[in-house]
Amino acid sequence: MKYLTATGKIIQGDTPAEVFENLKNASPYDAKLTLWSFLEILTLRVHVYYGEKMAIQGMTHLLNQLENVGFLIRVE
């Protein structure tokens, strides 16, 4: 899976967990966080900037939600 982020970065991974891990590590501020903490902060950011509430009901579901609001755009 390969995605373009809202900030223009390319993020990829073979699984949703790898995509989120790579997304987390792409930011020096988030790289030190646990994956779970990052996902919680990510959903808060999306709520603040996009006005969309997201539920962490699994990584595939969260990935789909991020695509739906335009935070991630699938390129492959």
Distance bins in CASP14 RR format, pairs under 12 A and 6 or more apart:
PFRMAT RR
TARGET T0000
AUTHOR 0000-0000-0000
RMODE 2
METHOD distances of the structure
MODEL  1
1 10 0 0 0 0 0 1 0 0 0 0 0
1 11 0 0 0 0 1 0 0 0 0 0 0
1 12 1 0 0 1 0 0 0 0 0 0 0
1 13 1 0 1 0 0 0 0 0 0 0 0
1 14 1 0 0 1 0 0 0 0 0 0 0
1 15 1 0 0 1 0 0 0 0 0 0 0
1 16 1 0 0 1 0 0 0 0 0 0 0
1 17 0 0 0 0 0 1 0 0 0 0 0
1 18 0 0 0 0 1 0 0 0 0 0 0
1 19 1 0 1 0 0 0 0 0 0 0 0
1 20 0 0 0 0 0 1 0 0 0 0 0
1 22 0 0 0 0 0 1 0 0 0 0 0
1 23 0 0 0 0 0 1 0 0 0 0 0
1 59 0 0 0 0 0 1 0 0 0 0 0
1 60 0 0 0 0 0 1 0 0 0 0 0
1 63 1 0 0 1 0 0 0 0 0 0 0
1 64 0 0 0 0 0 1 0 0 0 0 0
1 66 0 0 0 0 0 1 0 0 0 0 0
1 67 0 0 0 0 0 1 0 0 0 0 0
1 72 0 0 0 0 1 0 0 0 0 0 0
1 73 0 0 0 0 0 1 0 0 0 0 0
1 74 1 0 0 1 0 0 0 0 0 0 0
1 75 0 0 0 0 1 0 0 0 0 0 0
1 76 1 0 0 1 0 0 0 0 0 0 0
2 9 0 0 0 0 0 1 0 0 0 0 0
2 10 1 0 0 1 0 0 0 0 0 0 0
2 11 1 0 0 1 0 0 0 0 0 0 0
2 12 1 0 1 0 0 0 0 0 0 0 0
2 13 1 0 0 1 0 0 0 0 0 0 0
2 14 0 0 0 0 0 1 0 0 0 0 0
2 18 0 0 0 0 0 1 0 0 0 0 0
2 19 0 0 0 0 1 0 0 0 0 0 0
2 22 0 0 0 0 0 1 0 0 0 0 0
2 23 0 0 0 0 0 1 0 0 0 0 0
2 72 0 0 0 0 0 1 0 0 0 0 0
2 73 0 0 0 0 1 0 0 0 0 0 0
2 74 1 0 0 1 0 0 0 0 0 0 0
2 75 1 0 1 0 0 0 0 0 0 0 0
2 76 1 1 0 0 0 0 0 0 0 0 0
3 9 0 0 0 0 1 0 0 0 0 0 0
3 10 1 0 0 1 0 0 0 0 0 0 0
3 11 1 0 1 0 0 0 0 0 0 0 0
3 12 1 0 0 1 0 0 0 0 0 0 0
3 13 0 0 0 0 1 0 0 0 0 0 0
3 16 0 0 0 0 0 1 0 0 0 0 0
3 18 0 0 0 0 0 1 0 0 0 0 0
3 19 1 0 0 1 0 0 0 0 0 0 0
3 20 0 0 0 0 0 1 0 0 0 0 0
3 22 0 0 0 0 1 0 0 0 0 0 0
3 23 0 0 0 0 1 0 0 0 0 0 0
3 26 0 0 0 0 0 1 0 0 0 0 0
3 63 0 0 0 0 1 0 0 0 0 0 0
3 64 0 0 0 0 0 1 0 0 0 0 0
3 66 0 0 0 0 1 0 0 0 0 0 0
3 67 1 0 0 1 0 0 0 0 0 0 0
3 70 0 0 0 0 0 1 0 0 0 0 0
3 71 0 0 0 0 1 0 0 0 0 0 0
3 72 1 0 1 0 0 0 0 0 0 0 0
3 73 1 0 0 1 0 0 0 0 0 0 0
3 74 1 0 1 0 0 0 0 0 0 0 0
3 75 1 0 0 1 0 0 0 0 0 0 0
3 76 0 0 0 0 1 0 0 0 0 0 0
4 10 1 0 0 1 0 0 0 0 0 0 0
4 11 1 0 0 1 0 0 0 0 0 0 0
4 12 0 0 0 0 0 1 0 0 0 0 0
4 23 0 0 0 0 0 1 0 0 0 0 0
4 66 0 0 0 0 0 1 0 0 0 0 0
4 67 0 0 0 0 0 1 0 0 0 0 0
4 70 0 0 0 0 1 0 0 0 0 0 0
4 71 0 0 0 0 0 1 0 0 0 0 0
4 72 1 0 0 1 0 0 0 0 0 0 0
4 73 1 0 1 0 0 0 0 0 0 0 0
4 74 0 0 0 0 1 0 0 0 0 0 0
4 75 1 0 1 0 0 0 0 0 0 0 0
4 76 0 0 0 0 1 0 0 0 0 0 0
5 11 1 0 1 0 0 0 0 0 0 0 0
5 12 0 0 0 0 0 1 0 0 0 0 0
5 19 0 0 0 0 0 1 0 0 0 0 0
5 20 0 0 0 0 0 1 0 0 0 0 0
5 22 0 0 0 0 0 1 0 0 0 0 0
5 23 1 0 0 1 0 0 0 0 0 0 0
5 24 0 0 0 0 0 1 0 0 0 0 0
5 26 1 0 0 1 0 0 0 0 0 0 0
5 27 0 0 0 0 1 0 0 0 0 0 0
5 42 0 0 0 0 0 1 0 0 0 0 0
5 45 0 0 0 0 0 1 0 0 0 0 0
5 46 0 0 0 0 0 1 0 0 0 0 0
5 66 0 0 0 0 1 0 0 0 0 0 0
5 67 0 0 0 0 0 1 0 0 0 0 0
5 70 0 0 0 0 1 0 0 0 0 0 0
5 71 1 0 0 1 0 0 0 0 0 0 0
5 72 1 0 0 1 0 0 0 0 0 0 0
5 73 0 0 0 0 1 0 0 0 0 0 0
5 74 0 0 0 0 0 1 0 0 0 0 0
5 75 0 0 0 0 0 1 0 0 0 0 0
6 23 0 0 0 0 0 1 0 0 0 0 0
6 42 0 0 0 0 0 1 0 0 0 0 0
6 45 0 0 0 0 0 1 0 0 0 0 0
6 46 0 0 0 0 1 0 0 0 0 0 0
6 49 0 0 0 0 1 0 0 0 0 0 0
6 50 0 0 0 0 1 0 0 0 0 0 0
6 66 0 0 0 0 1 0 0 0 0 0 0
6 67 0 0 0 0 0 1 0 0 0 0 0
6 69 0 0 0 0 1 0 0 0 0 0 0
6 70 1 0 0 1 0 0 0 0 0 0 0
6 71 1 0 1 0 0 0 0 0 0 0 0
6 72 1 0 0 1 0 0 0 0 0 0 0
6 73 0 0 0 0 1 0 0 0 0 0 0
7 23 0 0 0 0 0 1 0 0 0 0 0
7 26 0 0 0 0 1 0 0 0 0 0 0
7 27 0 0 0 0 1 0 0 0 0 0 0
7 45 0 0 0 0 0 1 0 0 0 0 0
7 49 0 0 0 0 0 1 0 0 0 0 0
7 71 0 0 0 0 1 0 0 0 0 0 0
7 72 0 0 0 0 0 1 0 0 0 0 0
7 73 0 0 0 0 0 1 0 0 0 0 0
8 23 0 0 0 0 0 1 0 0 0 0 0
8 26 0 0 0 0 0 1 0 0 0 0 0
8 71 0 0 0 0 0 1 0 0 0 0 0
8 72 0 0 0 0 0 1 0 0 0 0 0
8 73 0 0 0 0 1 0 0 0 0 0 0
8 75 0 0 0 0 0 1 0 0 0 0 0
9 19 0 0 0 0 0 1 0 0 0 0 0
9 22 0 0 0 0 1 0 0 0 0 0 0
9 23 0 0 0 0 1 0 0 0 0 0 0
9 25 0 0 0 0 0 1 0 0 0 0 0
9 26 1 0 1 0 0 0 0 0 0 0 0
9 27 0 0 0 0 1 0 0 0 0 0 0
9 71 0 0 0 0 0 1 0 0 0 0 0
9 72 0 0 0 0 0 1 0 0 0 0 0
9 73 0 0 0 0 0 1 0 0 0 0 0
9 75 0 0 0 0 0 1 0 0 0 0 0
10 19 0 0 0 0 0 1 0 0 0 0 0
10 22 0 0 0 0 1 0 0 0 0 0 0
10 23 0 0 0 0 0 1 0 0 0 0 0
10 26 0 0 0 0 1 0 0 0 0 0 0
10 72 0 0 0 0 0 1 0 0 0 0 0
10 73 0 0 0 0 0 1 0 0 0 0 0
10 74 0 0 0 0 0 1 0 0 0 0 0
10 75 1 0 0 1 0 0 0 0 0 0 0
10 76 0 0 0 0 1 0 0 0 0 0 0
11 18 0 0 0 0 1 0 0 0 0 0 0
11 19 1 0 1 0 0 0 0 0 0 0 0
11 20 0 0 0 0 1 0 0 0 0 0 0
11 21 0 0 0 0 1 0 0 0 0 0 0
11 22 1 0 1 0 0 0 0 0 0 0 0
11 23 1 0 1 0 0 0 0 0 0 0 0
11 24 0 0 0 0 1 0 0 0 0 0 0
11 25 0 0 0 0 1 0 0 0 0 0 0
11 26 1 0 0 1 0 0 0 0 0 0 0
11 27 0 0 0 0 0 1 0 0 0 0 0
11 63 0 0 0 0 0 1 0 0 0 0 0
11 66 0 0 0 0 0 1 0 0 0 0 0
11 71 0 0 0 0 0 1 0 0 0 0 0
11 72 1 0 0 1 0 0 0 0 0 0 0
11 73 0 0 0 0 0 1 0 0 0 0 0
11 74 0 0 0 0 0 1 0 0 0 0 0
11 75 0 0 0 0 1 0 0 0 0 0 0
11 76 0 0 0 0 0 1 0 0 0 0 0
12 18 1 0 0 1 0 0 0 0 0 0 0
12 19 1 0 0 1 0 0 0 0 0 0 0
12 20 0 0 0 0 0 1 0 0 0 0 0
12 21 0 0 0 0 0 1 0 0 0 0 0
12 22 1 0 0 1 0 0 0 0 0 0 0
12 23 0 0 0 0 1 0 0 0 0 0 0
12 26 0 0 0 0 0 1 0 0 0 0 0
12 72 0 0 0 0 0 1 0 0 0 0 0
12 74 0 0 0 0 0 1 0 0 0 0 0
12 75 0 0 0 0 1 0 0 0 0 0 0
12 76 1 0 0 1 0 0 0 0 0 0 0
13 19 1 0 1 0 0 0 0 0 0 0 0
13 20 0 0 0 0 1 0 0 0 0 0 0
13 21 0 0 0 0 1 0 0 0 0 0 0
13 22 1 0 0 1 0 0 0 0 0 0 0
13 23 0 0 0 0 1 0 0 0 0 0 0
13 25 0 0 0 0 0 1 0 0 0 0 0
13 26 0 0 0 0 0 1 0 0 0 0 0
13 59 0 0 0 0 0 1 0 0 0 0 0
13 63 0 0 0 0 0 1 0 0 0 0 0
13 72 0 0 0 0 0 1 0 0 0 0 0
13 74 0 0 0 0 0 1 0 0 0 0 0
13 76 0 0 0 0 0 1 0 0 0 0 0
14 21 0 0 0 0 0 1 0 0 0 0 0
14 22 0 0 0 0 0 1 0 0 0 0 0
14 76 0 0 0 0 0 1 0 0 0 0 0
15 21 0 0 0 0 1 0 0 0 0 0 0
15 22 0 0 0 0 0 1 0 0 0 0 0
15 58 0 0 0 0 0 1 0 0 0 0 0
15 59 1 0 0 1 0 0 0 0 0 0 0
15 60 0 0 0 0 1 0 0 0 0 0 0
15 63 0 0 0 0 1 0 0 0 0 0 0
16 22 0 0 0 0 0 1 0 0 0 0 0
16 23 0 0 0 0 0 1 0 0 0 0 0
16 35 0 0 0 0 0 1 0 0 0 0 0
16 39 0 0 0 0 0 1 0 0 0 0 0
16 56 0 0 0 0 0 1 0 0 0 0 0
16 58 1 0 0 1 0 0 0 0 0 0 0
16 59 1 1 0 0 0 0 0 0 0 0 0
16 60 1 0 1 0 0 0 0 0 0 0 0
16 61 0 0 0 0 1 0 0 0 0 0 0
16 62 1 0 0 1 0 0 0 0 0 0 0
16 63 1 0 1 0 0 0 0 0 0 0 0
16 64 0 0 0 0 1 0 0 0 0 0 0
16 65 0 0 0 0 0 1 0 0 0 0 0
16 66 0 0 0 0 0 1 0 0 0 0 0
16 67 0 0 0 0 0 1 0 0 0 0 0
16 72 0 0 0 0 0 1 0 0 0 0 0
16 74 0 0 0 0 0 1 0 0 0 0 0
17 23 0 0 0 0 0 1 0 0 0 0 0
17 24 0 0 0 0 0 1 0 0 0 0 0
17 35 1 0 0 1 0 0 0 0 0 0 0
17 36 0 0 0 0 0 1 0 0 0 0 0
17 38 0 0 0 0 0 1 0 0 0 0 0
17 39 0 0 0 0 0 1 0 0 0 0 0
17 58 0 0 0 0 1 0 0 0 0 0 0
17 59 1 0 1 0 0 0 0 0 0 0 0
17 60 0 0 0 0 1 0 0 0 0 0 0
17 62 0 0 0 0 0 1 0 0 0 0 0
17 63 0 0 0 0 1 0 0 0 0 0 0
18 24 0 0 0 0 0 1 0 0 0 0 0
18 25 0 0 0 0 0 1 0 0 0 0 0
18 35 0 0 0 0 0 1 0 0 0 0 0
18 59 0 0 0 0 1 0 0 0 0 0 0
18 63 0 0 0 0 0 1 0 0 0 0 0
19 25 0 0 0 0 0 1 0 0 0 0 0
19 26 0 0 0 0 0 1 0 0 0 0 0
19 35 0 0 0 0 0 1 0 0 0 0 0
19 38 0 0 0 0 0 1 0 0 0 0 0
19 39 0 0 0 0 0 1 0 0 0 0 0
19 42 0 0 0 0 0 1 0 0 0 0 0
19 59 0 0 0 0 1 0 0 0 0 0 0
19 60 0 0 0 0 1 0 0 0 0 0 0
19 62 0 0 0 0 1 0 0 0 0 0 0
19 63 1 0 0 1 0 0 0 0 0 0 0
19 64 0 0 0 0 0 1 0 0 0 0 0
19 66 0 0 0 0 1 0 0 0 0 0 0
19 67 0 0 0 0 0 1 0 0 0 0 0
19 72 0 0 0 0 1 0 0 0 0 0 0
19 74 0 0 0 0 0 1 0 0 0 0 0
19 76 0 0 0 0 0 1 0 0 0 0 0
20 26 0 0 0 0 0 1 0 0 0 0 0
20 27 0 0 0 0 0 1 0 0 0 0 0
20 30 0 0 0 0 0 1 0 0 0 0 0
20 33 0 0 0 0 0 1 0 0 0 0 0
20 34 0 0 0 0 0 1 0 0 0 0 0
20 35 1 0 0 1 0 0 0 0 0 0 0
20 36 0 0 0 0 1 0 0 0 0 0 0
20 37 0 0 0 0 0 1 0 0 0 0 0
20 38 1 0 0 1 0 0 0 0 0 0 0
20 39 1 0 0 1 0 0 0 0 0 0 0
20 40 0 0 0 0 0 1 0 0 0 0 0
20 41 0 0 0 0 0 1 0 0 0 0 0
20 42 1 0 0 1 0 0 0 0 0 0 0
20 43 0 0 0 0 0 1 0 0 0 0 0
20 56 0 0 0 0 0 1 0 0 0 0 0
20 58 0 0 0 0 0 1 0 0 0 0 0
20 59 1 0 0 1 0 0 0 0 0 0 0
20 60 0 0 0 0 0 1 0 0 0 0 0
20 62 1 0 0 1 0 0 0 0 0 0 0
20 63 1 0 0 1 0 0 0 0 0 0 0
20 66 0 0 0 0 1 0 0 0 0 0 0
20 72 0 0 0 0 0 1 0 0 0 0 0
21 27 0 0 0 0 0 1 0 0 0 0 0
21 30 0 0 0 0 0 1 0 0 0 0 0
21 31 0 0 0 0 1 0 0 0 0 0 0
21 33 0 0 0 0 0 1 0 0 0 0 0
21 34 0 0 0 0 0 1 0 0 0 0 0
21 35 1 0 0 1 0 0 0 0 0 0 0
21 36 0 0 0 0 0 1 0 0 0 0 0
21 38 0 0 0 0 1 0 0 0 0 0 0
21 39 0 0 0 0 0 1 0 0 0 0 0
21 59 0 0 0 0 0 1 0 0 0 0 0
22 30 0 0 0 0 0 1 0 0 0 0 0
22 31 0 0 0 0 0 1 0 0 0 0 0
22 35 0 0 0 0 0 1 0 0 0 0 0
22 38 0 0 0 0 0 1 0 0 0 0 0
22 72 0 0 0 0 0 1 0 0 0 0 0
23 30 0 0 0 0 1 0 0 0 0 0 0
23 31 0 0 0 0 0 1 0 0 0 0 0
23 33 0 0 0 0 0 1 0 0 0 0 0
23 35 0 0 0 0 1 0 0 0 0 0 0
23 38 1 0 0 1 0 0 0 0 0 0 0
23 39 0 0 0 0 1 0 0 0 0 0 0
23 41 0 0 0 0 0 1 0 0 0 0 0
23 42 1 0 0 1 0 0 0 0 0 0 0
23 45 0 0 0 0 0 1 0 0 0 0 0
23 59 0 0 0 0 0 1 0 0 0 0 0
23 62 0 0 0 0 0 1 0 0 0 0 0
23 63 0 0 0 0 1 0 0 0 0 0 0
23 66 0 0 0 0 1 0 0 0 0 0 0
23 71 0 0 0 0 1 0 0 0 0 0 0
23 72 0 0 0 0 1 0 0 0 0 0 0
24 30 1 0 1 0 0 0 0 0 0 0 0
24 31 1 0 0 1 0 0 0 0 0 0 0
24 32 0 0 0 0 1 0 0 0 0 0 0
24 33 1 0 0 1 0 0 0 0 0 0 0
24 34 0 0 0 0 1 0 0 0 0 0 0
24 35 1 0 0 1 0 0 0 0 0 0 0
24 36 0 0 0 0 0 1 0 0 0 0 0
24 37 0 0 0 0 1 0 0 0 0 0 0
24 38 1 0 1 0 0 0 0 0 0 0 0
24 39 0 0 0 0 1 0 0 0 0 0 0
24 40 0 0 0 0 0 1 0 0 0 0 0
24 41 0 0 0 0 1 0 0 0 0 0 0
24 42 0 0 0 0 1 0 0 0 0 0 0
25 31 1 0 1 0 0 0 0 0 0 0 0
25 32 0 0 0 0 1 0 0 0 0 0 0
25 33 0 0 0 0 1 0 0 0 0 0 0
25 35 0 0 0 0 1 0 0 0 0 0 0
25 38 0 0 0 0 1 0 0 0 0 0 0
26 38 0 0 0 0 0 1 0 0 0 0 0
26 42 0 0 0 0 0 1 0 0 0 0 0
26 72 0 0 0 0 0 1 0 0 0 0 0
27 33 0 0 0 0 1 0 0 0 0 0 0
27 38 0 0 0 0 1 0 0 0 0 0 0
27 41 0 0 0 0 0 1 0 0 0 0 0
27 42 0 0 0 0 0 1 0 0 0 0 0
27 45 0 0 0 0 0 1 0 0 0 0 0
29 37 0 0 0 0 0 1 0 0 0 0 0
29 38 0 0 0 0 0 1 0 0 0 0 0
29 41 0 0 0 0 1 0 0 0 0 0 0
29 42 0 0 0 0 0 1 0 0 0 0 0
29 45 0 0 0 0 0 1 0 0 0 0 0
30 37 0 0 0 0 1 0 0 0 0 0 0
30 38 1 0 1 0 0 0 0 0 0 0 0
30 39 0 0 0 0 0 1 0 0 0 0 0
30 40 0 0 0 0 0 1 0 0 0 0 0
30 41 1 0 0 1 0 0 0 0 0 0 0
30 42 0 0 0 0 1 0 0 0 0 0 0
30 45 0 0 0 0 1 0 0 0 0 0 0
31 37 0 0 0 0 0 1 0 0 0 0 0
31 38 0 0 0 0 1 0 0 0 0 0 0
32 38 0 0 0 0 1 0 0 0 0 0 0
32 41 0 0 0 0 0 1 0 0 0 0 0
33 39 0 0 0 0 1 0 0 0 0 0 0
33 40 0 0 0 0 1 0 0 0 0 0 0
33 41 1 0 0 1 0 0 0 0 0 0 0
33 42 0 0 0 0 1 0 0 0 0 0 0
34 40 0 0 0 0 1 0 0 0 0 0 0
34 41 0 0 0 0 0 1 0 0 0 0 0
35 41 0 0 0 0 0 1 0 0 0 0 0
35 42 0 0 0 0 0 1 0 0 0 0 0
35 56 0 0 0 0 0 1 0 0 0 0 0
35 58 0 0 0 0 0 1 0 0 0 0 0
35 59 0 0 0 0 1 0 0 0 0 0 0
35 62 0 0 0 0 0 1 0 0 0 0 0
36 42 0 0 0 0 0 1 0 0 0 0 0
36 43 0 0 0 0 0 1 0 0 0 0 0
36 56 0 0 0 0 1 0 0 0 0 0 0
36 58 0 0 0 0 0 1 0 0 0 0 0
36 59 0 0 0 0 0 1 0 0 0 0 0
36 62 0 0 0 0 0 1 0 0 0 0 0
37 43 0 0 0 0 0 1 0 0 0 0 0
37 44 0 0 0 0 0 1 0 0 0 0 0
37 56 0 0 0 0 0 1 0 0 0 0 0
38 44 0 0 0 0 0 1 0 0 0 0 0
38 45 0 0 0 0 0 1 0 0 0 0 0
38 56 0 0 0 0 0 1 0 0 0 0 0
38 59 0 0 0 0 0 1 0 0 0 0 0
38 62 0 0 0 0 0 1 0 0 0 0 0
39 45 0 0 0 0 0 1 0 0 0 0 0
39 46 0 0 0 0 0 1 0 0 0 0 0
39 54 0 0 0 0 1 0 0 0 0 0 0
39 55 0 0 0 0 0 1 0 0 0 0 0
39 56 1 0 1 0 0 0 0 0 0 0 0
39 57 0 0 0 0 0 1 0 0 0 0 0
39 58 0 0 0 0 1 0 0 0 0 0 0
39 59 1 0 0 1 0 0 0 0 0 0 0
39 61 0 0 0 0 0 1 0 0 0 0 0
39 62 1 0 0 1 0 0 0 0 0 0 0
39 63 0 0 0 0 0 1 0 0 0 0 0
39 65 0 0 0 0 0 1 0 0 0 0 0
39 66 0 0 0 0 0 1 0 0 0 0 0
40 46 0 0 0 0 0 1 0 0 0 0 0
40 47 0 0 0 0 0 1 0 0 0 0 0
40 54 0 0 0 0 0 1 0 0 0 0 0
40 55 0 0 0 0 0 1 0 0 0 0 0
40 56 1 0 0 1 0 0 0 0 0 0 0
40 62 0 0 0 0 0 1 0 0 0 0 0
41 47 0 0 0 0 0 1 0 0 0 0 0
41 48 0 0 0 0 0 1 0 0 0 0 0
41 54 0 0 0 0 0 1 0 0 0 0 0
41 56 0 0 0 0 0 1 0 0 0 0 0
42 48 0 0 0 0 0 1 0 0 0 0 0
42 49 0 0 0 0 0 1 0 0 0 0 0
42 50 0 0 0 0 0 1 0 0 0 0 0
42 52 0 0 0 0 0 1 0 0 0 0 0
42 54 0 0 0 0 1 0 0 0 0 0 0
42 56 0 0 0 0 1 0 0 0 0 0 0
42 59 0 0 0 0 0 1 0 0 0 0 0
42 62 0 0 0 0 1 0 0 0 0 0 0
42 63 0 0 0 0 0 1 0 0 0 0 0
42 65 0 0 0 0 0 1 0 0 0 0 0
42 66 0 0 0 0 1 0 0 0 0 0 0
42 69 0 0 0 0 0 1 0 0 0 0 0
42 71 0 0 0 0 1 0 0 0 0 0 0
42 72 0 0 0 0 0 1 0 0 0 0 0
43 49 0 0 0 0 0 1 0 0 0 0 0
43 50 0 0 0 0 0 1 0 0 0 0 0
43 51 0 0 0 0 0 1 0 0 0 0 0
43 52 0 0 0 0 1 0 0 0 0 0 0
43 53 1 0 0 1 0 0 0 0 0 0 0
43 54 1 0 1 0 0 0 0 0 0 0 0
43 55 1 0 0 1 0 0 0 0 0 0 0
43 56 1 0 0 1 0 0 0 0 0 0 0
43 57 0 0 0 0 0 1 0 0 0 0 0
43 58 0 0 0 0 0 1 0 0 0 0 0
43 61 0 0 0 0 0 1 0 0 0 0 0
43 62 1 0 0 1 0 0 0 0 0 0 0
43 65 0 0 0 0 1 0 0 0 0 0 0
43 66 0 0 0 0 1 0 0 0 0 0 0
43 69 0 0 0 0 0 1 0 0 0 0 0
43 71 0 0 0 0 0 1 0 0 0 0 0
44 50 0 0 0 0 0 1 0 0 0 0 0
44 51 0 0 0 0 0 1 0 0 0 0 0
44 52 0 0 0 0 0 1 0 0 0 0 0
44 53 0 0 0 0 1 0 0 0 0 0 0
44 54 0 0 0 0 1 0 0 0 0 0 0
44 56 0 0 0 0 0 1 0 0 0 0 0
45 51 0 0 0 0 0 1 0 0 0 0 0
45 52 0 0 0 0 0 1 0 0 0 0 0
45 54 0 0 0 0 1 0 0 0 0 0 0
45 66 0 0 0 0 0 1 0 0 0 0 0
45 69 0 0 0 0 0 1 0 0 0 0 0
45 71 0 0 0 0 1 0 0 0 0 0 0
46 52 1 0 1 0 0 0 0 0 0 0 0
46 53 0 0 0 0 1 0 0 0 0 0 0
46 54 1 0 1 0 0 0 0 0 0 0 0
46 55 0 0 0 0 0 1 0 0 0 0 0
46 56 0 0 0 0 0 1 0 0 0 0 0
46 62 0 0 0 0 1 0 0 0 0 0 0
46 65 0 0 0 0 1 0 0 0 0 0 0
46 66 1 0 0 1 0 0 0 0 0 0 0
46 67 0 0 0 0 0 1 0 0 0 0 0
46 68 0 0 0 0 0 1 0 0 0 0 0
46 69 1 0 0 1 0 0 0 0 0 0 0
46 70 0 0 0 0 1 0 0 0 0 0 0
46 71 1 0 1 0 0 0 0 0 0 0 0
46 72 0 0 0 0 0 1 0 0 0 0 0
47 53 1 0 1 0 0 0 0 0 0 0 0
47 54 1 0 0 1 0 0 0 0 0 0 0
47 55 0 0 0 0 0 1 0 0 0 0 0
47 65 0 0 0 0 0 1 0 0 0 0 0
47 66 0 0 0 0 0 1 0 0 0 0 0
47 69 0 0 0 0 1 0 0 0 0 0 0
47 71 0 0 0 0 0 1 0 0 0 0 0
48 54 0 0 0 0 0 1 0 0 0 0 0
48 71 0 0 0 0 0 1 0 0 0 0 0
49 66 0 0 0 0 0 1 0 0 0 0 0
49 69 0 0 0 0 1 0 0 0 0 0 0
49 70 0 0 0 0 0 1 0 0 0 0 0
49 71 0 0 0 0 1 0 0 0 0 0 0
50 65 0 0 0 0 0 1 0 0 0 0 0
50 66 0 0 0 0 1 0 0 0 0 0 0
50 68 0 0 0 0 0 1 0 0 0 0 0
50 69 1 0 1 0 0 0 0 0 0 0 0
50 70 1 0 0 1 0 0 0 0 0 0 0
50 71 1 0 0 1 0 0 0 0 0 0 0
50 72 0 0 0 0 0 1 0 0 0 0 0
51 69 0 0 0 0 1 0 0 0 0 0 0
51 70 0 0 0 0 0 1 0 0 0 0 0
51 71 0 0 0 0 0 1 0 0 0 0 0
52 62 0 0 0 0 0 1 0 0 0 0 0
52 65 1 0 0 1 0 0 0 0 0 0 0
52 66 0 0 0 0 1 0 0 0 0 0 0
52 67 0 0 0 0 0 1 0 0 0 0 0
52 68 0 0 0 0 1 0 0 0 0 0 0
52 69 1 0 1 0 0 0 0 0 0 0 0
52 70 0 0 0 0 1 0 0 0 0 0 0
52 71 0 0 0 0 1 0 0 0 0 0 0
53 65 0 0 0 0 1 0 0 0 0 0 0
53 69 0 0 0 0 0 1 0 0 0 0 0
54 61 0 0 0 0 1 0 0 0 0 0 0
54 62 1 0 0 1 0 0 0 0 0 0 0
54 63 0 0 0 0 0 1 0 0 0 0 0
54 64 0 0 0 0 0 1 0 0 0 0 0
54 65 1 0 1 0 0 0 0 0 0 0 0
54 66 1 0 0 1 0 0 0 0 0 0 0
54 67 0 0 0 0 0 1 0 0 0 0 0
54 68 0 0 0 0 1 0 0 0 0 0 0
54 69 0 0 0 0 1 0 0 0 0 0 0
54 71 0 0 0 0 1 0 0 0 0 0 0
55 61 1 0 0 1 0 0 0 0 0 0 0
55 62 1 0 0 1 0 0 0 0 0 0 0
55 64 0 0 0 0 0 1 0 0 0 0 0
55 65 1 0 0 1 0 0 0 0 0 0 0
56 62 1 0 1 0 0 0 0 0 0 0 0
56 63 0 0 0 0 0 1 0 0 0 0 0
56 65 0 0 0 0 1 0 0 0 0 0 0
56 66 0 0 0 0 0 1 0 0 0 0 0
57 63 0 0 0 0 0 1 0 0 0 0 0
57 64 0 0 0 0 0 1 0 0 0 0 0
57 65 0 0 0 0 1 0 0 0 0 0 0
58 64 0 0 0 0 1 0 0 0 0 0 0
58 65 0 0 0 0 1 0 0 0 0 0 0
59 65 0 0 0 0 0 1 0 0 0 0 0
59 66 0 0 0 0 0 1 0 0 0 0 0
60 66 0 0 0 0 0 1 0 0 0 0 0
60 67 0 0 0 0 0 1 0 0 0 0 0
61 67 0 0 0 0 0 1 0 0 0 0 0
61 68 0 0 0 0 0 1 0 0 0 0 0
62 68 0 0 0 0 0 1 0 0 0 0 0
62 69 0 0 0 0 0 1 0 0 0 0 0
62 71 0 0 0 0 0 1 0 0 0 0 0
62 72 0 0 0 0 0 1 0 0 0 0 0
63 69 0 0 0 0 0 1 0 0 0 0 0
63 70 0 0 0 0 0 1 0 0 0 0 0
63 71 0 0 0 0 1 0 0 0 0 0 0
63 72 1 0 0 1 0 0 0 0 0 0 0
63 73 0 0 0 0 0 1 0 0 0 0 0
63 74 0 0 0 0 1 0 0 0 0 0 0
64 70 0 0 0 0 0 1 0 0 0 0 0
64 71 0 0 0 0 0 1 0 0 0 0 0
64 72 0 0 0 0 1 0 0 0 0 0 0
64 74 0 0 0 0 0 1 0 0 0 0 0
65 71 0 0 0 0 1 0 0 0 0 0 0
65 72 0 0 0 0 1 0 0 0 0 0 0
66 72 1 0 1 0 0 0 0 0 0 0 0
66 73 0 0 0 0 1 0 0 0 0 0 0
66 74 0 0 0 0 0 1 0 0 0 0 0
67 73 1 0 0 1 0 0 0 0 0 0 0
67 74 1 0 0 1 0 0 0 0 0 0 0
67 75 0 0 0 0 0 1 0 0 0 0 0
68 74 0 0 0 0 0 1 0 0 0 0 0
END
